[in-house]
Amino acid sequence: MTQTDGGGMTKLTLLLVSSLTIMSIITISPVLPQMTQAFSGHQNAAMLVRLILTIPALFIAITAPVAGRLIDRFGRLPLLSGSLLLYALAGSAGLYLQEIYAFLIARALLGIAVGVSMTIVVTLVADYYTGPDRQRFVGIQIAFMSIGGILFLTLSGVLADIGWRYPFLIYLVALIILPFTWRFLYEPDRSIPVTHASINKVKAPAFIYFLFVNTLLMWIAFFLVPVQVPFHLVGLGVKQNALIGLAIATSTASSAVSSYYFHRIKGNRTHLAIFSLGYLLMGCGFGLLAITTVYGLAVLALFFLGLGIGMMMPNTNMWVMQLAPPAIRGQEIGKLTTFWFMGQFLSPILLQPMVKQAGTSGAFTLMAILLPVIALAFVLLNRMGSIRRYDGDLAPAGK
């Protein structure tokens, strides 16, 4: 294994660490109805249980920028081991915690762990690979995250039918992955030492914040799936947690497909065109989900939703990697992580009032109208030269 291209085990280790990111939040999605019942004696149980699902996203968002700065100054790997240990301890705490606020604290610590580990692993991908190799690996990375989500969601649904606490066992998989990071990951070479003063002089183009805000909107919309779909399916008469987990895993499976083939989908298309297509697919998915009363069609709707988000995730990561100067790459990826998970955290807070007023179908209908409008906006942006000059491998990084 060289320190320029990375060996097969290096790639596998990066993929394994990446899989922990997506499972950190959605793994317990199938047990939300059961948890709501278990804490039904608590005031505002419905909202607090949804926060148990999403509060890691808030702390990922808070932690990632700090992690980005630390890894740019002190290296990628020193923080990774501690974050994986914290991940296992905080994630599995649901096995024994009894108080709902103790759950929230443990999930916050889980978010801190993911904020560090995700920022490190995405930055390492950018460090290890360039050009077409990077584009291909980013697609595989997102696909692997999605495949991990399928396995973890399916297993979570099966374990939930035994008892709602058992899915928390899944978080201990971080302890299995930890030794791989010690053996197969390496700190990237830095031929030119980067000082704190020089880092402060390097800037990414302001346009990068357009991508950050778009990431926020993207996840506010998509996170209706793990937060609201379990309750929607129960309303359709689905009683088995395994079926709920399987339905949500369908969106994860289809996102794996579109992520894996991202380099082919992208081809000569602009990043803006990919966003347009992704939002259109998500709008179709939400529209079908809003009108269906049949489990099979709901699964089909989730398939479309996964296709859309699956191509937009690597599209965003690739574009940010292109725009971010290497000296501050960790910082910029940390910011991307912040907006990514802030969207997940804000989703139930912003959309739960609509769910209360119009039901889950009402929230899905809103997205079915709004997302195609956003898709059309990206079509128009794609025609603007002032925007397109940032699009592609020749984007003016750091200027």
N, C-alpha and C positions, 0 to 999 in steps of 0.2 A: 504493500500500500504506500503510495506517495502522498505527500502533503499538497498535492496540486489537484488531483482528481478525486481522491477518496476511494477506498476499497469498498467491496460489496457489504462488509459488515459495518463500515462507517455509514453507508447509506441506510442500511436496515436500522441502525441505532437511531439515526435522525428521524426515521419514519415512526419508530416505536415511541419516541418522546413526543412527536407530533400528535400521535393518536390520543395521548393523555389530555390534550387540550380540549378536543370536542367532547370527550366523555365527561369532563369535569363538571359540566352543567347538566347536559341532557340525560345522563344515565338514570337519574331518579325521576324523570318525567312520567313514566308509567304509573308511579305510586302516588302521584299528587292527589287523586281523589281519595285514596286510602289515608294519606296523611291528613287531609282536611277533615276526614271523619275522626281520626285519632285525636286531633286537637280541637274538636268541635266545641268543647267547653270553653275555649279561649275566645275572648272578644276579637273580632276581625281575623278569625282563623283563616278564612279563604284568602285574604290578601297576604297574611304572614307566610302561609305555606307557599304561595307563589314567589314570595321574596326569598324563601329558603332555596328555591330553584335558581333564582337569578342574582342573588346578592354576591356570589363569587364574581360575576361579571363586573360589578361596581368596583370591587377591590383589584381585579385584574386591570381595569382601566386606570385606577389610581397608581398602581405599582409599576406598570409597564414603562412609563417615561423615566422613572427613577432607575429602574433596571437597565434601560437603554443607556443612560449616562454612565452608570457604573461599569457596564461591560465594555463601553468604548474606552474607559480610562484604565480599567484593571484586568481586562480579558474576559473571555466568554465562559470558561469552564469552572472557575472557582465557586460561582454561585449556583451552579446547576445541581450539584449533589444535595446541598441543603434544601433546595426547592423541591426536589423529588421526595426527600424524607418528610418534609412538611406536608406535601401532597398526600402521602399515604396515611399519615397520622390524622390530619384534619378531615380528609375525605371519609375515612372509615369510622369517624366518631359517631356517625348516625346509628351505629350498631347499639350504642348504649346510652346516648343522651336522652334525657327525659323532658327537659324544659325547652319550650319552643325558642326562647331567646338564646339558650346555649347552642341550639342548632344554628342560629344565625351567626353567632360568633365563630363557630367551627367552619361554617361555609365561607365566612370572610377570610379566615386564614387560608382556606383552600384557594381562594381567589388570589391572594398574595403569592402563593406557590406557583400558580399557573402564570401570573403576570411575569414572573421571572423566567420560568422555563420556556414559555412560548416565545418571548422576546429573544432569548438565547438561541433557540433552535431555528427560528426564521432567519436570524442574523448569520448563523453558521452556514445555512444553505447559500445565502448571498456571498459569504466568504469563500466557500469551497468551490462554487460553480459559476461559470460565466456563459454569456451568449446562449446558443441553442440548448446546451446542456442544462443551464439554469432553468430555461423555460420548460424543458421536458421534466426536470426533477420537481419543479414547483407544482406542476400538474399532478405528478405522481404523489407528491406529499399531501396535497389536499384530498386526493382520491383515497390515500391510505388512512387519513384522518376519518374520512367518511366510512370506509370499510370497518375501521375500528368502532365507529359509532353504531353501525349495524349490529356487530357482534355484541357490543356492550348493551345496547337497547334491547335486543332480543333476549340476552341472558337476564337483564334486569326484569323484563316482563315475566319470565319463567320464575325467577326468584321471588318476585312480588306476589305470585300466586301462593307461595309458601308462607310468606310474611313480609310486611312492607319494609322491615328493617334490613332484610337480607341483601338487597341490591347495593348497600353501602360496602359490602365486602369487596366489590369490584375495584374500589380505589386502591386496594393493596397491591394491585399489579405494578404500581410504580416501584415497589421494592424488588420486583423481578427485573425491571428494566435498568435499575441503578447500576449494577455491575457492568453492563454493556457500555455505559457512558464512560466508566473508568478505563475500560480496555480499548475502545475503538474510536473515541472522539479525540481530537487534538486541537490545540490552540493554533489559529492561523498565523502564518509568518507575517511579521511586520518589518519590512526592510528599512522603512523610514519611521523612526519613533514619532508618535503623535503626542504633543504636549497639550495641556489644558488650554494654553493661550492660542495655539494654532487651531484647536477644535472650535474655539469661539469665533474665529474668523471665517470658517467654512459655513456656507449656507446652502440649503436646498431651495429650489425655486418656489415662490409663493404658491404656485399652482398646485403643489402637493396637498395643500389644505382642502382644495376642491375634492380630491380623492378621499381625504379623511372624512369630510362631511358626508360624501356619498356613501361611504362605508357605514357611517352611523345610521343613515336612512335605510340602507339595505338590511341591516340587522334588526332595526325596529320592526320592519315589515315581516321578515322571515321568522322572527322569534315568536310570532303568533302560533307557530306550529307546535313546539314543545310545551308552550305555556297553556294554550287554549284548546288544541286538538284533542287531548285526552278527555276533557269535559264535553266537547262537541260529540265525540264518539259515544260516550256514556249516554248522552241525550238521544243518540240514534238507536240506543238499545244494546250497545256492545258492552258485555259484562266481564269478559276475560281480559285481565291485564296483559296476557301474552299477545292477544290480538291488537291491543292498543300499542304495545311496544313494536309489534311487527309493522303496523301502519306507519308509525313515525319513522321506523327504520327504512321504510320504502323511500322516503324523501332523502334519507342519508345515502341509500344505495344508488339512486339516480344521480345524486350529486357526485358520487364517486365516479360514475361513468363519464359525466361531462367534464369533471376535473382531469381524469386520466387522459382523455382525448383532447384536452385543452389545446395542446400544441397544433393539433390538426384543425380544431374548430377555429383557432386564431388565424392560422395561415397568413394571408396577406391582409386580413381585416384589421381595422384600427381597434384600439382598446375601447374607444367610444362606441363602435358598432357592437362589440361584445356586450357592453353594458345595456345597450338598447334591446338586444335579443334576450338577455337574461331577465330584465324587468318584464318584458312581454310574456315570457313563459311563466313567470311568477304570477302575473295578473291573471292569466288563463287558469292557473292552478287554484287561486283563491276564488275565482268566479265559479268554477265547478264545485269547489268545497262548499260554497255558500248555498247552492241550490240542491245539492244531492241529499237524499234521505237513505241511501244505500251504502253499506260499508265498502263494497267493491269500487264504487265510483269515488268514494272518499280517498281510497288508496291510490286510484289513478290521479286524482287531483294532487296528492302529495308527491307523486312521481314527477309531475310537471314542475312543482315548486322546487324540488331537489335539482332538476336539470338546470333551472335558472340560477339558483344560488351557487351551484357547483361550478359553473363557468365564470361567475363573477368573482369568486374568491381568488383563484390563481391570477385572474386578470388584474385585480387590484394589487396583489403582492408583487407581481412582475413589474407593474408600472412604478410602484413606489421604489422598488430596488433599482430601477433604471434612473429615477430622478434623484435618489439619495446619494450624495458623495460618500465614498468609502470611509472617510475619517469620522463621519457622523451617522453612519448607517444604522448603528444600534439605536441612536436617539430617534431617528425617523421611523424605524420599525416599531420602537416603543410607542410613539405617537399613534401609529396605525393600529396597534393593539389596543390602545386606549379607546379610540373611536369605535373599533370593532365591538368591544365588550360593553362600552357605555350604551350602545344601541340595544344590546341584549338586556341590560339592566333596565333601561327606560321603557322598553316595549310594554311590559304589563302595567307600569305606572301610567303611561300615556293612554293606553288602549283599554284598560280595565273599566273606566267609566263608560265607554261606549258599549262594552260587553254587558255591563249592568243594565244599560238603557235598551239596547237593541239585540242582545244576545250575541253568541259567537258568530252566527250567520250575518249579523249586521256588520261586525268588524271585518269579516271576510269580504263582504260586499264593498265596503269602503276601499279595501286594498285592490279589489278587482277593478275599481274605477280609477284609483289614483296611480297604480303602477304602470298601466299602459300610457298614461299621460307623461310620466317620467321617461318611459321608453321613447316617446315621440320627441321629448326635449333633447334626449341624447342624439337622435337622428339629426335634429337641427344643429346641435353643437358640432356634430361631425362635419358639417358643411362650413364651419367657421375656421378660417385659416389661423386666426389668433389662438384658437384652442388646439388645433391639430398640430401646430408646431411643437407641442410637448409630447405628441403621440408617437410612439415607436422607439426603436433601439437607438436612434440618434438624438433622443431628447437631451436638451442642454442641462445636464446635471450640474448643480452647484453654481449656476449663473443667475 
